[in-house]
Amino acid sequence: MSVSKKFTIKKYKRELYQSFKSLSLKFSDYYPVNYVFNNLEIFEDIYRGSSGVDFASKLIIDDAGSVVGFRGAIPAKVQIPLSGGEYEIVESVSLTGWLLDPDRDDVAGLGSKLNLSYFSEYAVVTGVSTGQFAEKMFEVAGGCSDPGMRRWVIPLESAGYLALCGSNHEAVDAVLRSCSTATATDSVEKPNFEITDVELAALWERVSSFRPILGTYRDAAYWKWRYLNCSYYEYLVFGDPDDSGVIIGRLDTVVDEGMSAVSGLKVFRIIELLPNTSAAWNGLLDESFEVLLRATLAWARGAGAVAADFHMSTDLFNQLLTNVGFLTQNHQYGPPEASLAGLFRPFRLRPSLINFAWSVNQKLISKKMADQFEVYLVKSDGAGDRPKIWPDYE
């Protein structure tokens, strides 16, 4: 695709990787030499998505063959809830990663063309941690954006939790005692290493029948790529897809480049909550899943975690989470008792929020969308949950 006499837009191919890498190194504040995208295998694994074959990312190439722009896009299937109660499964992309050569004045204006091209090609475009420029593109295309996912946090050990908070308030101790009581349980849920991608896909089919959901179609290939065979994190699965449901998370070990007292503390990052009941997916309490969640937190506490957190695009599970003892964190990283840091590797108290956006081109779907539905995006949609550098911190 030619966009001017000087530039063309091409889909990513491996032979263009080194030129892309040279461009990325011009953004040393965001893409240092050890940034995860500078590892070819992981870069391609992330951007190939669960399809395992084709790339959807696009590059701006100048007349000398050099990469001067990059729009990262991860191919995925998305389920669209239709007015008749069924779903349409379509090919989509999740936008993440954006570069434009800062040394070239002649590329101005090409970024908008490159970004907007996706909205005419795909029925659904989503984004997690997309940045402000992409947010504007979603709005121009008639989509929706939100400056930050909802976040819930919970202390698992008081001293360590307080060390990871931006506030030390007199009211915090009382809240911590309350949370400790709420999460108390004699049961410990260990990771289930026997769950298969097929079982997880079947669970997703069931929960999608409980409520109309617009989001990534989590088929077996998706579960395998995103969690079970992940190339950079060890995700842990808890529960039983045929019983209470499933929780997916991982342990983060804090790394502070200043070598402060917080280095070495552990945080349990909950990535997916998948209750196996209609009640939970309609915003109600689910006693069996609460038992699973408390027992999973007990395992995390036993593994040394001082806190746990969960990100999601909707408040759907708010009642369930607060009943277990989670605290709701606002977009200003408050209130004081919920001021858990936002980034742990490397440690940052107040990083940018995890924003998200979505757009549906109704001209490219077969029927009218449902009037009411839930947009389900979590931290790992797109490339929202990935290490910042590679090799990762030891």
NORCORNOR-V577100 format. One record per backbone hydrogen bond with DSSP energy under -1.0 kcal/mol. NH is the residue of the N-H (numbers start at 1). CO is the residue of the C=O. Records with the same first field share a line. If there is no record, write none. Layout:
# NORCORNOR-V577100
NH->CO / CO
This chain:
# NORCORNOR-V577100
3->7
4->7
8->61
9->1
10->59
12->57
16->13
17->14
20->16
21->17
22->18
23->19
24->20
25->21
26->23
27->24
30->27
31->27
35->32
36->388
38->35
39->36
43->39
44->40
45->41
46->42
47->43
48->44
58->71
59->10
60->69
61->8
62->66
65->62
68->60
69->60
70->99
71->58
72->97
74->94
76->92
78->90
79->215
80->88
82->86
83->368
85->82
88->80
90->78
92->76
93->124
94->74
95->126
96->72
99->70
101->68
104->101
108->105
110->107
113->109
114->110
115->111
116->112
117->113
118->115
122->118
125->359
126->93
127->357
129->355
135->131
136->132
137->133
138->134
139->135
140->136
141->137
142->139
143->138
144->358
146->356
149->354
150->312
152->310
153->327
154->308
156->306
157->306
161->157
162->158
163->159
164->160
165->162
166->339
172->169
175->171
176->172
177->173
178->174
179->175
180->176
181->177
182->178
183->179
189->295
192->237
200->196
201->197
202->198
203->199
204->200
205->201
206->202
207->203
208->204
209->206
214->374
215->79
217->77
219->217
223->219
224->220
225->221
226->222
227->223
228->223
229->224
230->227
236->249
238->247
240->245
243->240
245->240
246->274
247->238
248->272
249->236
250->269
252->267
254->265
255->344
259->256
263->260
264->254
265->262
267->252
268->307
269->250
270->309
271->248
272->248
274->246
276->244
281->277
282->279
283->280
284->279
290->286
291->287
292->288
293->289
294->290
295->291
296->292
297->293
298->294
299->295
300->296
301->297
302->298
303->299
304->301
305->300
306->266
308->154
309->268
310->152
312->150
313->377
318->315
321->317
322->318
323->319
324->320
325->321
326->321
327->153
329->151
330->334
333->330
338->335
339->336
341->164
343->348
347->255
348->343
355->353
356->146
357->127
358->144
359->125
361->123
362->360
364->361
365->362
370->81
374->212
376->214
381->378
384->381
390->34
